[in-house]
Each structure stands twice: as C-alpha cells, then as structure tokens.
Amino acid sequence: MIWRELLKPLPVTVHKNSTLQTAYKKMVEKKSDLAFVYDEADVVGYLKLDSLLFDMGEKNRFEDTIRYETDILKVTHHSKVEFYHNITVYLGVDEQGRLAGYTTEEKARALINEKKLEQVNESLDSAEIGMITTDKNLSILFMNETAETILGLSRSFLLKRNYLDLVHSDQDITEVFKGKSLKNVTTSFNFKKMSGHFSPVYKDGNIQGMVHIFFLQKQLDEYVKESVYVRELNEDLQAIYSAANEQLLVIDDQGIIIHLTGTFLPEFWQAETAEEMVGRSVYDLEEQGIFTPNIFSLCLEQRKKISIVQETKDGFQIWSTAAPVMDHDSMKKVVVISRDITSFNKLQEEINAARQTTSYSKSGQLQGDQQTFIYRSSVMSELVNQTTQIADSDSAVLIYGEQGTGKQLIAKHIHQLSQRSSSPFIRIHCHSSSEEKLMNQLFGYETESMDGQILSKKGLLEAAHGGTVLLNEVNELPIDSQIKLLEALQEKEISRIGGVQPYKIDVRIIATSTVDLQTLVKEKTFREDLYYYIGVLPFHVPALRHRKEDIAPLLFHFLEYANKKSQRKKLISREALQVLETYQWHGNINELRNVIERLVATVNTDTIQQQDVIKPVVTSQESTRTKVTIKEIMPLKEAVKELEEQLIRLAMEKYGKSAEVAKVLKVSPATISRRVNDLLK
C-alpha cells in the first residue's frame, strides 16, 4: 500500500505566531480536532484541540502564542507505507514537493487494517471459504457472506449466538482457548458437513476469542480430485489456449520474452517453434521488422490494458490484448494474449478452392448488401464439404435451420459451384403478403387491356430457366400454391396466370425452411409429395450458439465492416469477446451483426470493453420479459430468482461494472460475476 491511498486534505492551518484564541476559533469553525502550523509557507508542526484547550484553561490568557508538536515526517505520496519511531503525523508531498495531504499513524494503521480485512473478506468469498469469529464466550462476533451461504442462515440471526450450540464437531473446540490451533476439523450444521481450522485470536498477548475458517466437505472432495490438475497446470493452460486458438505471451519489464504457450503463430514470428522466441527482445524483433506496432511499448507507456491489431510485413494479422502486471507503481511484466485474425479478414479468390480447404470464405450479393460466408467450426466445415460435393448434382436441396444462420449463403454457395453458375439465381420469398401475389411472382400473368391488347409478364420460375430457384422459407407456402408448384416442377412447364400457352422451364430447386418439414407433413400443412420432391438432399445449418467457434471470426468481420462503414477504428477487449462468445445468440448471425454495429456506433472509447457488451446482451431479451407480478401462487424459489435477475439487469444497465453493482446490491463482486454469467447462458 502507498501513502497516497491514506492521505486526507489538511483541515486547518495556523501561523506559528497565532494566539490560542485565533487557533481555537479556526478549529471550531472547521469542526476539526487537528490544525497544522506553518512558518513561511512550510508546515513545521501540528496542534491538537485537547492540548489547545488545556493551555487556554491553564493560563487563562487567550492571547498567548500557541504551543505545537513537531513529531511530523514528510513522505513521498507514491512511496510505500512505512512507519517510523516517535513520528505521529505524516505529510504526503508530490514530485514537486507540494503538500498532497496528511494522516496520523493511528488513522493510517486503522485504514490499512480495514482495507486488509476487506481484501481478506473478498478473497474468502471469491474462494467460497467461510469465516466466523467469536469472543472468548463463543458468542459470534463476525461472519462473512460465504459463511451465511454455507450455514443457510443470515448474519442478523446468528450474531451474538453461542457458536458451540450451533455446530457439532469431532474435536473439543474449547481447546483453542488454551492456545491450540485445531487443523482439518470436521464440523456439521443442519446436515451439512464442513472442514476447516480453528485458531485463537490474541490481543495484548491474551486470547480474546477464536476464528473458524471452513468450507463444505464436498468442496474439499472436489479439490482433492483436482490435485492432478493443479500439478499439471502448465500443460492444461497450454491445451486451453490452444483449444481457444489463442497464444499466451509473457514479457518481463525489460522487454524480454520469458514465456510463450498456447497456439504458436509461426507466420507472425517467422519462426518454427515457440522455444526459439523465448529470451528474445521484443524491441529487437520490432527493429527487424518482424511486427508492428510493439504492443509491449504501448502498454509500458500507457500503464493499462490495451488491445490492438499487430501486423507483419507480409500482411499476417493478429489481434492482441496486453495487460500489465503491477507491483505498486512499477510494472513487473506484461501478459499478451493474441489470436490470428488474418483468415477472418481475407476472402478466397477462387470458389473452387473450397474443395481443397477446410474453411470457405466467399462474397455474395444478398438483398443489396455485400455478405461474407465465414466460419471456423468443424460442423460448418463438414457442412461446406458436403454441399460442395453435391453442387454438381442437379437434385433438389433442402436447407433448414433457425432464422439468421446463413441458409441463403449456403444456397448461393451451391449454385456458384454448380454447372448452372453462369445462369440466373432467383430468390422467391414464399411468405409473400397474399397467395395471389405469390402466384403472380411464381408463374407470371397474362391479361387483356382495355384496347384488346394482351399484357403479359414473365414469372420468376420462367425467368430462372437454366438456372437455380431458391424457395426461401418454403414452409410458409400456402397449401394451394404447393399443389401448383409441384405440378410445374414435375411437368417442367408452366402456364402464366390467365394464359393458356405452356412455357418450358429447366430449373434446379434449393429450398430453405425454419422448421422441420416432416413435422408440417404430419400436421397436414405441407404436402408430402412436395416434401419428397424438394428434400432429396437435406442439410441442417446449426444455430450460432451450437458452433461458438464461429462467433469470433464473424465478430471480427462485422467489426471491420462497421468500422469502414462509420469511418472508425474500434477495437474489442478480450473480456468483451469472452462475453460475446458465451452469449446464446437466439437471433444468430443477424443478432451478432446488429450488436456489433450498435457497439461501434455508441461506444465512446477506442476499445469496446466488457461493461459495454454486457448491457446490450443482458437487456436484449427484456422486451419479451415481464416484471414480476404475483397473480397466482408460485414457487418462492422461482420468484426470488426472477427478482434477482431483474435487479442485476437494472443495476448492470445503470452502472455497467460488476464492482459498482456489487456495492449497490451489497454482495461480493464474485457473486455478481457468477449471476451475470448465468444470465448469459
């Protein structure tokens, strides 16, 4: 802890030649029991109110000059707190020697103890460890939040109660008052088994009570099971970051790489192994043109966590987040987590390259906007491989999945790889406003004008002759339209509405559906014969929440698009990315695109942070939720959970940060973090 954290502004100042009466008036006006004495703009001592009153009463002469104490010491405000013998008051000064505040030894020690206790409580709560202290009569004096949770009873109910009456132990707890510390003691309360330590609490060499540190026995069992994991932590971290396709880099305060694990990026480092990079200087690597910019230098300069895109001279790009590890005011090291984004931002030049690769990226024109088909997951790789293999076939294809999953892009992909790629690709939206309008779109129409001329318009089926027809949301097709469509496809000819002349059509059918058509067939709302005609080659596009590996590449693509669109250069922090990767995305890719564009437009800082992301994703479903209103009997547990969720949502929307929300709701930050994670699932 440094002095700056303990200092308060000087309350009252008086000149060393001031009278007792003058000093007294100033201290009473400011309601201060302490005044600082100065001489020629320099503080030379301090005056206590009780000493002043004593002098005034003893001499009964208010015009006498004050007497003051001189056991003061000036300390640099950013230096580490240290106490010295025979010093009562400490004056903090800044780098220019100006007074920055004061504290007394008594107040400083009390504040340090208070902060330490607060840190201990937060640490214990975060580690799910309970703590209870008692006096020498075993009456409970204090218990933390985790102790309340474990015991299942509130602090207000348990305080002042005899602890021995509440818990049962396999050892004699009173042995603590003989100076013994009891280790690994098993206790039980209300059928809950706990394990922990009992220790005496001393004051002035005498035992004044005891402290019990404990956790649930089942947690201990879990910790024992995880002991192998702890011993092999380094290997597991390697696997974790490799699985997440992230590289973990640790750089010391001199810019030397001391650790490199996770997914090694040889194209970025221009090296074959991670071992080659350990011991190298990032400054030397920057000078050699290996990468730019140097994120270590930026982190060292700004002394805070930053996120940037680093690039090699060959155009290889990584997205990096650097966080400084501080020891008071000095930086010990920098931890950098990086992810390859080159493959997310470059599109393949040749469509046929998809046949040889496990990832495919191609531009297509959809509804007037430039869309990009990007993925990384194995399930999508398999889907692309399968659709690539059947592209040359002329059989009908059925693609089903939730809205916003990319079904139309899959259809476009199949068409572009087929023998019909040079012919039209026509979309027909089966959820048109009326069946009559849909029939006119499909088959065209012929009508006689007032002057006897025949007016005709070609339908979309006819316009697509030789090419591919995409029946978008075919599950919305009216039953009568299904009959006419099936006849046209089977006969390979149509007649325009109102006309009699037949027109030959040669089209390949690709249909999309948001529901399983087999269910509609069973419900008699979709013709079975049409289902078998269009469902020769069925494919399912999984929801985005079931292929989380695709979220990051899609996110970076939409971020780049939104930045170009708004002429900005927004970055996104690793914590924000983790929130987005754990969100369920019920609106799939469309919802992700919407959120990213909104964040780029509304976030004022250069980097989108976790608190910026939490608000839109936590509150995105609020329109479909209702406030808790008791209209009927319901389980109390469900009502309490619903109320907790709404309180946390409201608090997160107002304050944005978990720490602030924890203070307002009077719970630990760890509790808020767990609740927010639950909301995002």
C-alpha positions in Angstrom: 0.0 0.0 0.0 1.3 3.5 -0.8 0.8 6.7 1.2 -1.4 8.3 -1.4 -4.2 5.8 -0.6 -4.3 7.0 3.0 -3.9 10.8 2.8 -6.6 13.4 3.5 -6.6 17.1 2.9 -5.1 19.4 5.6 -8.1 20.5 7.7 -6.9 23.8 9.3 -3.7 25.8 9.1 -2.5 28.5 11.5 0.7 30.5 11.7 3.2 29.6 14.4 2.8 33.0 16.0 -1.0 32.7 16.2 -2.7 33.2 19.5 -4.6 30.5 21.4 -7.9 32.3 20.7 -7.2 32.6 17.0 -6.3 28.9 16.6 -9.3 27.9 18.7 -11.8 29.9 16.5 -10.4 28.3 13.3 -10.6 24.8 14.6 -14.2 25.3 15.9 -15.3 26.8 12.6 -13.9 23.8 10.7 -15.0 21.4 13.3 -11.5 19.9 13.4 -9.6 18.5 16.3 -6.3 19.0 14.5 -4.6 22.1 13.0 -1.3 22.3 11.1 1.2 25.0 12.0 3.2 26.8 9.2 6.1 29.2 9.0 7.0 30.9 5.7 4.6 28.6 3.7 6.2 25.4 5.2 4.4 23.2 7.8 6.5 22.9 10.9 4.2 21.2 13.3 0.6 20.4 14.4 -1.7 21.4 17.2 -4.3 19.2 18.9 -7.6 20.6 20.1 -7.4 19.0 23.5 -3.9 20.4 24.1 -5.1 23.8 23.0 -8.0 23.7 25.4 -5.6 22.6 28.2 -3.3 25.6 27.6 -6.3 28.0 27.5 -7.7 26.7 30.7 -4.3 26.6 32.5 -3.1 30.1 31.6 -6.5 31.8 31.2 -4.7 34.0 28.7 -6.2 33.6 25.3 -3.7 36.0 23.7 -0.7 33.7 24.4 1.1 32.2 21.5 0.3 28.6 20.7 2.5 25.6 21.5 2.7 22.9 18.9 4.1 19.4 18.4 6.9 18.7 15.8 6.9 14.9 15.5 5.9 15.1 11.9 7.6 13.5 8.8 7.2 14.3 5.1 6.9 11.3 2.8 6.6 11.0 -1.0 2.9 10.3 -1.6 3.6 7.5 -4.1 6.1 5.7 -1.9 5.4 2.5 0.1 3.8 3.0 3.6 6.4 2.6 6.4 6.0 3.8 10.0 8.9 5.4 12.0 9.6 5.6 15.7 8.5 8.8 17.5 6.5 10.1 14.5 2.8 10.8 14.9 1.8 12.7 11.8 2.8 12.0 8.2 2.7 14.7 5.5 2.5 13.5 1.9 4.2 15.5 -0.8 4.2 15.1 -4.6 7.1 15.1 -7.0 7.3 18.9 -6.9 7.4 18.9 -3.1 3.9 20.3 -2.8 1.7 19.1 0.1 -0.7 16.3 -1.0 -2.4 15.6 2.3 -1.8 14.1 5.7 -2.6 11.2 8.0 -1.8 10.2 11.6 -0.2 6.9 12.4 -3.3 5.8 14.3 -5.6 6.6 11.4 -3.2 5.1 8.8 -3.0 1.8 10.7 -6.7 1.6 11.1 -7.4 2.2 7.4 -4.7 -0.3 6.4 -6.3 -2.9 8.7 -9.7 -2.1 7.3 -8.5 -2.5 3.7 -6.8 -5.7 4.6 -9.9 -7.1 6.2 -11.9 -6.0 3.1 -9.4 -7.8 0.9 -9.5 -10.9 3.1 -13.3 -11.0 3.0 -13.4 -10.6 -0.8 -10.7 -13.3 -1.2 -12.6 -15.7 1.1 -15.9 -15.0 -0.6 -14.3 -15.5 -4.0 -12.8 -18.8 -2.9 -16.1 -19.8 -1.3 -14.5 -20.0 2.1 -16.5 -19.2 5.2 -15.1 -17.3 8.2 -16.6 -16.8 11.7 -15.1 -15.1 14.7 -16.2 -15.3 18.3 -15.4 -13.8 21.6 -13.9 -15.8 24.5 -17.5 -16.9 25.4 -18.0 -18.3 21.9 -20.6 -15.7 21.0 -20.4 -15.0 17.3 -19.0 -11.5 16.5 -18.5 -11.7 12.8 -19.2 -13.9 9.7 -18.7 -13.3 6.0 -21.1 -13.7 3.2 -19.9 -17.2 2.3 -20.4 -18.4 5.9 -24.0 -17.2 5.7 -24.5 -19.1 2.4 -22.9 -22.3 3.8 -24.9 -22.3 7.0 -28.1 -21.1 5.3 -28.9 -18.5 7.9 -28.5 -14.7 7.9 -25.9 -12.7 9.9 -28.6 -10.9 11.8 -30.0 -14.2 13.1 -26.7 -15.8 14.1 -24.7 -12.8 15.6 -24.3 -13.0 19.4 -25.4 -16.6 19.4 -23.2 -19.3 21.0 -21.3 -21.0 18.2 -20.9 -24.2 20.2 -24.7 -24.5 20.3 -24.9 -24.4 16.5 -22.2 -26.7 15.2 -21.2 -30.2 16.2 -17.5 -31.2 16.0 -15.4 -34.3 16.2 -13.0 -32.4 18.4 -13.2 -30.3 21.5 -13.3 -26.7 20.1 -12.7 -25.1 23.5 -9.1 -26.4 23.3 -8.5 -23.3 21.2 -8.8 -21.1 24.3 -5.7 -23.0 25.7 -3.7 -21.7 22.8 -4.1 -24.7 20.5 -4.8 -24.4 16.7 -7.1 -27.2 15.5 -6.4 -28.2 11.9 -8.7 -30.1 9.5 -11.6 -30.2 11.9 -14.8 -31.8 10.6 -17.9 -29.9 11.8 -21.6 -30.3 10.9 -24.6 -27.9 10.9 -28.1 -28.7 9.7 -26.9 -31.9 7.9 -24.1 -30.0 6.2 -20.5 -31.3 6.7 -17.7 -28.8 6.8 -14.0 -29.0 7.1 -11.7 -26.2 8.4 -9.4 -24.8 11.0 -9.9 -23.2 14.5 -7.4 -20.7 15.8 -7.1 -18.4 18.8 -7.4 -14.7 18.5 -4.9 -12.7 20.6 -4.9 -9.2 21.9 -2.1 -7.8 24.0 -0.9 -11.4 24.5 -4.2 -12.7 25.8 -6.7 -14.9 24.0 -9.8 -12.8 23.3 -11.7 -15.3 21.1 -11.3 -17.7 18.1 -11.6 -17.7 14.3 -13.1 -20.6 12.3 -12.1 -20.8 8.6 -14.1 -23.5 6.8 -15.6 -24.8 3.6 -18.1 -27.5 2.6 -16.7 -31.1 2.8 -17.9 -31.8 -0.8 -15.8 -28.9 -2.0 -12.8 -30.5 -0.3 -13.5 -33.7 -2.1 -13.6 -31.8 -5.4 -10.3 -30.1 -4.6 -8.7 -33.5 -3.9 -9.9 -34.8 -7.2 -8.4 -31.8 -8.9 -5.0 -32.2 -7.4 -3.6 -33.8 -10.6 -5.0 -30.8 -12.5 -3.0 -28.4 -10.2 0.2 -30.4 -10.6 -0.2 -30.3 -14.4 -1.5 -26.7 -14.6 1.1 -25.6 -17.1 0.2 -28.3 -19.6 -3.5 -27.7 -19.1 -3.1 -24.0 -19.8 -1.2 -24.9 -22.9 -4.2 -27.0 -24.0 -6.8 -24.4 -23.0 -5.2 -21.6 -25.1 -4.5 -24.0 -28.0 -8.2 -25.1 -28.0 -9.2 -21.4 -27.9 -6.7 -20.7 -30.8 -5.0 -18.1 -28.6 -1.4 -17.5 -27.9 -0.2 -16.6 -24.4 2.9 -14.4 -24.2 4.7 -13.2 -21.1 7.3 -10.4 -21.4 9.4 -9.1 -18.4 9.9 -5.4 -17.6 12.9 -5.2 -19.9 11.0 -6.4 -22.9 12.4 -10.0 -22.9 10.0 -12.8 -23.8 10.0 -15.2 -20.8 7.1 -17.5 -21.7 5.2 -18.4 -24.9 2.5 -21.0 -24.8 -0.9 -21.8 -26.4 -1.4 -21.7 -30.2 2.0 -20.8 -31.6 1.8 -18.4 -34.6 4.8 -19.2 -36.8 3.7 -16.9 -39.6 3.7 -13.9 -37.2 7.1 -14.7 -35.5 8.7 -16.0 -38.7 10.0 -18.9 -36.6 9.3 -22.6 -36.5 8.9 -23.2 -32.7 8.0 -21.2 -29.6 11.3 -22.2 -27.9 13.1 -20.0 -30.5 11.4 -16.9 -29.3 12.0 -17.3 -25.5 14.8 -15.0 -24.4 14.4 -12.7 -27.4 13.8 -8.9 -27.0 10.6 -7.5 -28.5 12.5 -4.3 -29.2 14.9 -6.2 -31.4 12.1 -8.0 -33.2 10.4 -4.7 -33.9 13.6 -3.3 -35.3 14.0 -6.3 -37.6 10.5 -5.6 -39.0 9.0 -8.8 -37.6 5.9 -7.0 -36.5 4.4 -3.5 -36.0 3.3 -1.9 -33.7 5.1 -3.0 -30.5 2.2 -3.7 -28.0 4.7 -4.0 -25.1 6.0 -0.4 -25.7 2.4 0.9 -25.8 1.4 -1.0 -22.6 4.5 0.3 -20.9 3.7 3.8 -21.9 0.0 3.8 -21.1 0.4 1.5 -18.0 -3.0 0.0 -18.6 -4.6 -2.9 -20.6 -4.8 -2.2 -24.3 -6.0 -4.1 -27.4 -4.5 -3.6 -30.9 -4.1 -5.3 -34.2 -0.5 -6.2 -34.9 0.7 -7.0 -38.5 3.8 -8.4 -40.2 5.3 -7.0 -43.4 3.7 -9.9 -45.2 0.2 -8.9 -44.1 -0.3 -11.5 -41.4 -2.5 -10.0 -38.7 -3.1 -10.9 -35.0 -5.5 -9.3 -32.5 -3.6 -8.8 -29.2 -4.6 -7.7 -25.7 -1.8 -6.7 -23.4 -2.2 -6.4 -19.6 0.5 -5.0 -17.3 1.3 -6.9 -14.0 2.0 -4.2 -11.5 3.9 -4.1 -8.2 2.7 -0.8 -6.6 3.8 1.8 -9.2 6.3 -0.4 -11.0 5.5 -2.8 -13.8 6.8 -6.3 -13.3 5.8 -7.9 -16.6 3.2 -7.8 -19.4 0.9 -10.6 -20.4 -0.2 -10.6 -24.0 -3.0 -12.8 -25.4 -3.2 -13.0 -29.2 -5.4 -14.5 -31.8 -4.9 -14.9 -35.6 -7.4 -12.8 -37.5 -5.8 -13.0 -40.9 -8.0 -15.8 -42.1 -11.1 -13.8 -40.9 -10.4 -10.8 -43.0 -9.2 -12.3 -46.3 -11.6 -13.9 -48.8 -10.7 -16.7 -51.1 -10.2 -15.5 -54.7 -11.4 -18.8 -56.3 -14.6 -20.5 -55.3 -13.3 -23.9 -56.2 -10.6 -23.6 -53.6 -13.3 -24.6 -51.1 -12.9 -28.2 -52.5 -9.4 -28.5 -51.1 -9.7 -26.4 -47.9 -11.5 -26.9 -44.5 -12.7 -23.3 -44.4 -14.5 -21.3 -47.1 -15.0 -17.6 -47.5 -16.8 -16.0 -50.4 -18.6 -12.8 -51.2 -22.1 -12.9 -52.4 -24.8 -10.2 -53.1 -27.8 -10.7 -50.8 -30.6 -8.2 -50.7 -28.3 -5.4 -51.9 -25.6 -5.9 -49.2 -22.2 -7.5 -49.5 -22.4 -10.6 -47.4 -19.5 -12.9 -46.5 -19.7 -16.5 -45.6 -17.2 -17.0 -42.7 -16.8 -19.9 -40.4 -14.3 -21.8 -38.3 -16.1 -24.7 -36.6 -15.8 -28.3 -37.6 -19.5 -28.7 -38.0 -19.6 -25.9 -40.6 -16.5 -27.3 -42.3 -18.3 -30.6 -42.7 -21.4 -28.9 -44.0 -19.5 -26.9 -46.6 -17.6 -30.0 -47.7 -20.9 -31.9 -48.1 -22.6 -29.1 -50.0 -19.5 -28.7 -52.2 -19.6 -32.4 -53.1 -23.3 -32.3 -54.2 -23.0 -28.9 -56.0 -22.6 -30.6 -59.5 -25.7 -32.7 -58.9 -29.0 -31.4 -60.3 -31.0 -32.9 -57.4 -33.2 -30.6 -55.3 -31.7 -29.4 -52.0 -33.5 -28.6 -48.7 -31.6 -26.4 -46.2 -33.3 -26.0 -42.8 -32.3 -24.1 -39.6 -33.2 -21.1 -37.5 -33.5 -17.7 -39.0 -30.2 -15.8 -39.4 -28.0 -18.9 -39.6 -26.8 -18.4 -43.2 -29.1 -20.7 -45.1 -29.2 -18.4 -48.2 -25.5 -18.1 -48.3 -25.2 -21.9 -48.3 -27.7 -21.9 -51.2 -25.7 -19.3 -53.1 -22.5 -21.4 -52.5 -24.1 -24.5 -54.0 -25.3 -22.5 -57.1 -21.9 -20.9 -57.7 -20.2 -24.3 -57.6 -22.8 -26.0 -59.9 -22.9 -26.3 -63.7 -25.7 -23.7 -63.6 -23.4 -21.0 -62.1 -23.5 -18.9 -65.3 -27.3 -18.9 -65.4 -29.8 -17.0 -63.1 -30.0 -17.5 -59.4 -33.6 -16.4 -58.5 -34.9 -16.0 -55.0 -38.6 -16.5 -54.3 -39.8 -15.5 -50.9 -42.7 -17.9 -50.0 -44.0 -15.7 -47.2 -45.5 -13.0 -49.6 -48.4 -10.9 -48.4 -51.0 -12.8 -50.4 -51.3 -16.1 -52.2 -52.4 -14.3 -55.4 -49.3 -12.1 -55.3 -47.2 -15.2 -54.8 -48.7 -17.0 -57.7 -48.2 -14.0 -60.0 -44.5 -13.9 -58.9 -44.0 -17.6 -59.5 -45.9 -18.1 -62.8 -46.3 -14.6 -64.2 -49.6 -13.5 -65.7 -51.4 -12.6 -68.9 -54.4 -10.2 -69.1 -56.3 -8.3 -71.8 -56.1 -4.5 -71.7 -59.0 -2.1 -72.4 -57.9 -1.8 -76.1 -57.8 -5.6 -76.6 -54.0 -6.0 -76.3 -52.6 -8.9 -74.3 -50.4 -7.8 -71.5 -48.0 -10.4 -70.1 -45.3 -10.6 -67.5 -42.8 -13.5 -67.2 -42.8 -15.3 -63.8 -39.7 -16.0 -61.7 -39.8 -19.7 -62.5 -39.7 -18.9 -66.2 -37.0 -16.2 -65.6 -34.8 -18.7 -63.9 -34.8 -21.1 -66.9 -31.5 -22.9 -67.0 -30.5 -21.7 -63.5 -31.4 -22.2 -59.9 -34.5 -21.2 -57.9 -34.2 -20.6 -54.2 -37.6 -21.1 -52.4 -36.9 -19.1 -49.3 -38.9 -20.2 -46.2 -40.8 -22.8 -48.2 -42.6 -23.8 -45.0 -44.7 -20.6 -45.4 -46.0 -21.7 -48.8 -49.9 -21.9 -48.9 -51.3 -25.4 -49.5 -52.9 -24.5 -52.8 -49.7 -22.9 -54.1 -47.9 -26.1 -53.1 -50.1 -28.1 -55.5 -49.5 -25.8 -58.4 -45.8 -25.6 -57.8 -45.4 -29.3 -57.6 -47.2 -29.8 -60.9 -45.0 -27.2 -62.6 -41.8 -28.8 -61.3 -42.9 -32.3 -62.2 -44.1 -31.4 -65.7 -41.2 -28.9 -66.2 -43.5 -26.4 -67.7 -45.8 -23.6 -66.5 -48.7 -21.5 -67.8 -48.9 -17.9 -66.8 -51.9 -16.9 -64.7 -54.7 -16.0 -67.0 -53.0 -17.6 -70.0 -53.1 -20.9 -71.8 -49.7 -21.2 -73.6 -47.3 -23.5 -71.9 -43.6 -22.5 -71.3 -40.9 -25.0 -70.7 -38.8 -24.5 -67.5 -35.5 -26.1 -66.6 -34.6 -25.2 -63.0 -32.8 -26.6 -60.0 -34.7 -26.2 -56.7 -33.0 -25.2 -53.5 -35.4 -24.6 -50.6 -34.9 -23.2 -47.1 -37.1 -23.7 -44.1 -37.0 -22.5 -40.5 -38.8 -25.7 -39.3 -38.5 -29.4 -39.9 -40.9 -30.0 -42.9 -41.5 -33.6 -41.7 -43.4 -32.1 -38.7 -45.6 -30.0 -41.1 -46.2 -33.1 -43.2 -47.5 -34.9 -40.1 -49.7 -31.9 -39.3 -51.1 -32.0 -42.9 -50.0 -28.4 -43.5 -47.3 -29.3 -46.0 -47.8 -31.8 -48.9 -45.9 -35.0 -48.5 -45.2 -35.4 -52.3 -43.8 -31.8 -52.5 -41.6 -32.6 -49.4 -40.1 -35.6 -51.1 -39.5 -33.7 -54.3 -37.6 -30.8 -52.8 -36.0 -32.7 -49.9 -33.8 -35.1 -51.9 -30.6 -33.6 -50.4 -31.4 -32.3 -46.9 -28.9 -30.2 -44.9 -29.2 -28.7 -41.4 -27.4 -25.4 -40.6 -26.8 -25.3 -36.8 -27.6 -22.3 -34.7 -24.7 -20.0 -33.8 -24.9 -20.9 -30.1 -24.1 -24.5 -31.1 -21.0 -23.5 -33.1 -19.3 -21.0 -30.8 -16.0 -21.3 -32.7 -17.6 -19.2 -35.4 -18.5 -16.3 -33.2 -15.0 -14.7 -33.1 -14.3 -14.8 -36.9 -17.8 -13.4 -37.6 -17.4 -10.8 -34.9 -14.1 -9.5 -36.3 -15.6 -9.4 -39.8 -18.6 -7.4 -38.7 -16.3 -5.1 -36.6 -14.2 -4.4 -39.7 -17.3 -3.8 -41.8 -18.9 -1.5 -39.2 -15.6 0.4 -38.8 -15.3 1.0 -42.5 -19.0 2.0 -42.7 -18.7 4.6 -39.9 -15.1 5.5 -40.6 -13.9 4.4 -37.2 -11.2 2.2 -35.8 -12.9 0.4 -32.8 -11.1 -2.5 -31.1 -12.6 -5.0 -28.8 -11.1 -6.3 -25.5 -10.6 -10.0 -24.8 -13.1 -9.8 -21.9 -15.7 -8.4 -24.1 -15.1 -11.1 -26.7 -15.5 -13.7 -24.0 -18.9 -12.3 -23.0 -20.0 -12.4 -26.7 -18.7 -16.0 -27.1 -20.8 -17.2 -24.1 -24.0 -15.4 -25.2 -26.7 -17.6 -26.7 -27.4 -15.5 -29.8 -31.0 -16.6 -30.4 -31.1 -14.2 -33.3 -28.0 -16.0 -34.7 -25.7 -14.1 -37.1 -28.2 -11.3 -37.7 -28.3 -10.5 -34.0 -24.5 -10.6 -33.8 -24.2 -8.2 -36.7 -26.8 -5.9 -35.1 -25.0 -5.8 -31.7 -21.5 -5.1 -33.2 -22.8 -2.3 -35.4 -24.6 -0.8 -32.4 -21.5 -1.0 -30.2 -19.3 0.6 -32.9 -21.8 3.4 -33.2 -22.4 4.0 -29.4 -19.2 3.2 -27.5 -17.2 6.4 -27.0 -13.8 4.8 -26.2 -11.4 3.3 -28.7 -11.8 -0.2 -27.3 -15.1 -1.9 -26.6 -14.9 -3.2 -23.1 -16.7 -5.9 -21.1 -19.1 -3.4 -19.5 -20.1 -2.0 -22.9 -21.0 -5.5 -24.2 -22.9 -6.7 -21.1 -25.6 -4.1 -21.3 -26.9 -4.9 -24.8 -26.7 -8.7 -24.5 -28.2 -8.8 -21.0 -31.0 -6.5 -21.8 -31.7 -7.7 -25.4 -34.4 -10.0 -24.3 -36.1 -7.5 -21.9 -38.9 -6.8 -24.4 -40.1 -10.4 -24.1 -39.9 -10.5 -20.3 -42.4 -9.1 -17.9 -41.9 -7.7 -14.4 -42.6 -10.0 -11.5 -46.3 -9.7 -10.7 -47.9 -12.0 -8.2 -51.2 -13.1 -9.7 -51.1 -16.7 -8.5 -49.3 -19.0 -6.2 -45.8 -19.8 -7.5 -42.7 -21.5 -6.0 -40.9 -19.0 -3.8 -37.5 -20.1 -5.2 -38.6 -19.2 -8.8 -40.0 -15.8 -7.7 -36.7 -14.9 -5.9 -34.6 -16.0 -8.8 -36.7 -13.9 -11.2 -36.4 -10.9 -8.9 -32.6 -11.3 -8.6 -32.2 -11.4 -12.3 -34.2 -8.3 -12.9 -32.3 -6.4 -10.1 -29.0 -7.4 -11.7 -30.2 -6.4 -15.1 -31.3 -3.0 -13.9 -28.1 -2.4 -12.0 -25.9 -3.5 -14.9 -27.8 -1.2 -17.2 -27.2 1.8 -14.8 -23.7 1.2 -13.6 -22.1 -1.1 -16.2 -19.4 -2.5 -13.9 -19.7 -5.6 -11.7 -17.8 -3.9 -8.9 -20.3 -1.0 -8.8 -23.2 -3.3 -9.0 -21.8 -5.4 -6.1 -21.6 -2.3 -3.9 -25.2 -1.2 -4.7 -26.7 -4.6 -4.2 -24.4 -5.2 -1.2 -23.0 -8.5 -2.3 -19.5 -9.6 -3.3 -18.1 -8.9 -6.9 -17.7 -12.7 -7.3 -21.4 -13.2 -6.7 -22.3 -10.6 -9.3 -19.9 -12.2 -11.8 -21.5 -15.6 -11.3 -25.0 -14.2 -11.7 -24.1 -12.3 -14.9 -22.6 -15.5 -16.4 -25.8 -17.4 -15.5 -27.8 -14.7 -17.3 -25.7 -15.0 -20.4 -26.2 -18.8 -20.7 
